[in-house]
Amino acid sequence: MAEKIIAYRFDRLEETLGQLNKDNCAIIAGGTDVMVMHKSRRGVPPKIPKPIIFIDHLSELKRVYLKGNNLHIGACCTYSELLDDALIPIPLKKAIKTIAAPAIRNRGTLGGNICNASPAGDTLPLLYVYNAKILLRSVNGERIVPVSEFIQGVRRVQREPNEILTEIILPSVLVEGAHVVFEKVGNRNADAIAKVGFAGYIRTKGAVIEDVRFAFGAVGPTMVRSIDIEKKLLGKTIPLADADIAQVIAAFNKIIKPIDDQRSTALYRKTVALNLLRYFLSMKHN
Ligand SMILES: Cc1cc2nc3c(=O)[nH]c(=O)nc-3n(C[C@H](O)[C@H](O)[C@H](O)COP(=O)(O)OP(=O)(O)OC[C@H]3O[C@@H](n4cnc5c(N)ncnc54)[C@H](O)[C@@H]3O)c2cc1C
């Protein structure tokens, strides 16, 4: 006989937070990572060792809106919903189109991609270069944390058991006039897990670099970003001198430490990551 599981599905966020405060539950948004993580052999239902609590239907977690210059994205917006939303920046839509196939995009959520904290999570390099912050709520109140602090390691995030990630905040994303690039290298254009992910962000005044950011996915336990290396390019002019490009590449060569696994080799990953960076640094950005 199939084992009984306890499942909660409240109408409102407040009730959901109340239950999470009483009971250590497994949160299910789209379930596209959770179900794989707990899968059993064929024909046997997944075994999730805790009560489960569904959050994917909560209207409080499905809004996309501007507040001042900041774009707020509900954690439970599915990828398909985000692709249809005019406020979502084009580079983020480009990343989403590389994720899985439409059936998974109809279920998978941005909040789930963050909380799953896979080194190959496709939205993460972009969220890092956008300096994304996340809003977490519990019965005790709310807190805002940079995504780069929230994600601590492979599938490790700084979330208290009674907290829900409610919104992703992209600061000033629609007003900065930055040039933002996303690239994913995998076996296919979509429906393949990344061998390497890359996001680059650059804002110039005339030819002078005012802000520049890079993040690499799938080449370490979490996204690789270095504010110290980025700072070296501030005030330089575009096109960058070959020596400046070489210096940045040499610096990342030291800190990018990928691994061999079933999808790729460390050597391939590092070579491609540095090539993507070189390509981005050589672009005209106007
Ligand atoms: C066939 C297939 C292909 C895939 N391809 C890709 C791909 O190409 N690129 C890619 O990046 N990913 C891919 N994925 C992984 C997955 O679809 C994404 O990571 C997706 O964004 C997960 O979202 P979800 O809502 O389904 O998360 P869920 O599975 O519901 O949750 C994932 C984790 O996050 C927690 N969680 C979710 N939402 C919240 C929240 N709001 N607050 C607190 N905790 C939360 C859950 O408890 C769980 O630990 C694929 C998965 C499958 C099955």
The ligand as an SDF file (V2000), in Angstrom:
LIG
                    3D

 53 58  0  0  0  0  0  0  0  0999 V2000
   13.8610   17.7820  -17.3110 C   0  0  0  0  0  0  0  0  0  0  0  0
   14.4180   18.9470  -16.5340 C   0  0  0  0  0  0  0  0  0  0  0  0
   15.2170   19.8560  -17.1880 C   0  0  0  0  0  0  0  0  0  0  0  0
   15.7560   20.9460  -16.4810 C   0  0  0  0  0  0  0  0  0  0  0  0
   16.5360   21.8380  -17.1720 N   0  0  0  0  0  0  0  0  0  0  0  0
   17.0710   22.9000  -16.5100 C   0  0  0  0  0  0  0  0  0  0  0  0
   17.8980   23.8180  -17.2060 C   0  0  0  0  0  0  0  0  0  0  0  0
   18.1370   23.7020  -18.4120 O   0  0  0  0  0  0  0  0  0  0  0  0
   18.4110   24.8560  -16.4840 N   0  0  0  0  0  0  0  0  0  0  0  0
   18.1690   25.0240  -15.1590 C   0  0  0  0  0  0  0  0  0  0  0  0
   18.6610   25.9850  -14.5630 O   0  0  0  0  0  0  0  0  0  0  0  0
   17.3830   24.1510  -14.4860 N   0  0  0  0  0  0  0  0  0  0  0  0
   16.8380   23.1030  -15.1240 C   0  0  0  0  0  0  0  0  0  0  0  0
   16.0450   22.2070  -14.4400 N   0  0  0  0  0  0  0  0  0  0  0  0
   15.8500   22.3890  -13.0020 C   0  0  0  0  0  0  0  0  0  0  0  0
   14.5510   23.1110  -12.5620 C   0  0  0  0  0  0  0  0  0  0  0  0
   13.5500   23.0570  -13.5400 O   0  0  0  0  0  0  0  0  0  0  0  0
   14.8210   24.5930  -12.2090 C   0  0  0  0  0  0  0  0  0  0  0  0
   15.8360   24.6830  -11.2280 O   0  0  0  0  0  0  0  0  0  0  0  0
   13.5630   25.2990  -11.6920 C   0  0  0  0  0  0  0  0  0  0  0  0
   13.7790   26.6870  -11.6780 O   0  0  0  0  0  0  0  0  0  0  0  0
   13.1340   24.8470  -10.3030 C   0  0  0  0  0  0  0  0  0  0  0  0
   11.9600   25.5530   -9.9570 O   0  0  0  0  0  0  0  0  0  0  0  0
   10.7330   24.8250   -9.2430 P   0  0  0  0  0  0  0  0  0  0  0  0
    9.7120   25.8540   -8.9720 O   0  0  0  0  0  0  0  0  0  0  0  0
   10.2940   23.6330  -10.0150 O   0  0  0  0  0  0  0  0  0  0  0  0
   11.4570   24.3640   -7.8880 O   0  0  0  0  0  0  0  0  0  0  0  0
   11.0170   23.2100   -6.8670 P   0  0  0  0  0  0  0  0  0  0  0  0
   11.4230   21.8830   -7.3970 O   0  0  0  0  0  0  0  0  0  0  0  0
    9.6060   23.3810   -6.4300 O   0  0  0  0  0  0  0  0  0  0  0  0
   11.9660   23.6140   -5.6340 O   0  0  0  0  0  0  0  0  0  0  0  0
   13.3820   23.5720   -5.7220 C   0  0  0  0  0  0  0  0  0  0  0  0
   13.9650   23.8440   -4.3160 C   0  0  0  0  0  0  0  0  0  0  0  0
   13.7120   25.1670   -3.9190 O   0  0  0  0  0  0  0  0  0  0  0  0
   12.8490   25.2400   -2.7730 C   0  0  0  0  0  0  0  0  0  0  0  0
   11.9260   26.3470   -3.0650 N   0  0  0  0  0  0  0  0  0  0  0  0
   11.2870   26.5740   -4.2520 C   0  0  0  0  0  0  0  0  0  0  0  0
   10.6600   27.7610   -4.2210 N   0  0  0  0  0  0  0  0  0  0  0  0
   10.9000   28.2920   -3.0040 C   0  0  0  0  0  0  0  0  0  0  0  0
   10.5210   29.5250   -2.3710 C   0  0  0  0  0  0  0  0  0  0  0  0
    9.7880   30.4560   -3.0140 N   0  0  0  0  0  0  0  0  0  0  0  0
   10.9240   29.7480   -1.1040 N   0  0  0  0  0  0  0  0  0  0  0  0
   11.6930   28.8350   -0.4560 C   0  0  0  0  0  0  0  0  0  0  0  0
   12.0980   27.6680   -0.9970 N   0  0  0  0  0  0  0  0  0  0  0  0
   11.7040   27.3950   -2.2570 C   0  0  0  0  0  0  0  0  0  0  0  0
   12.2040   23.8640   -2.6710 C   0  0  0  0  0  0  0  0  0  0  0  0
   11.8760   23.5220   -1.3490 O   0  0  0  0  0  0  0  0  0  0  0  0
   13.3340   22.9850   -3.2260 C   0  0  0  0  0  0  0  0  0  0  0  0
   14.3070   22.7680   -2.2370 O   0  0  0  0  0  0  0  0  0  0  0  0
   15.4810   21.1140  -15.1060 C   0  0  0  0  0  0  0  0  0  0  0  0
   14.6600   20.1830  -14.4460 C   0  0  0  0  0  0  0  0  0  0  0  0
   14.1220   19.1080  -15.1440 C   0  0  0  0  0  0  0  0  0  0  0  0
   13.2510   18.1250  -14.4220 C   0  0  0  0  0  0  0  0  0  0  0  0
  1  2  1  0
  2  3  1  0
  2 52  2  0
  3  4  2  0
  4  5  1  0
  4 50  1  0
  5  6  2  0
  6  7  1  0
  6 13  1  0
  7  8  2  0
  7  9  1  0
  9 10  1  0
 10 11  2  0
 10 12  1  0
 12 13  2  0
 13 14  1  0
 14 15  1  0
 14 50  1  0
 15 16  1  0
 16 17  1  0
 16 18  1  0
 18 19  1  0
 18 20  1  0
 20 21  1  0
 20 22  1  0
 22 23  1  0
 23 24  1  0
 24 25  2  0
 24 26  1  0
 24 27  1  0
 27 28  1  0
 28 29  2  0
 28 30  1  0
 28 31  1  0
 31 32  1  0
 32 33  1  0
 33 34  1  0
 33 48  1  0
 34 35  1  0
 35 36  1  0
 35 46  1  0
 36 37  1  0
 36 45  1  0
 37 38  2  0
 38 39  1  0
 39 40  1  0
 39 45  2  0
 40 41  1  0
 40 42  2  0
 42 43  1  0
 43 44  2  0
 44 45  1  0
 46 47  1  0
 46 48  1  0
 48 49  1  0
 50 51  2  0
 51 52  1  0
 52 53  1  0
M  END
$$$$
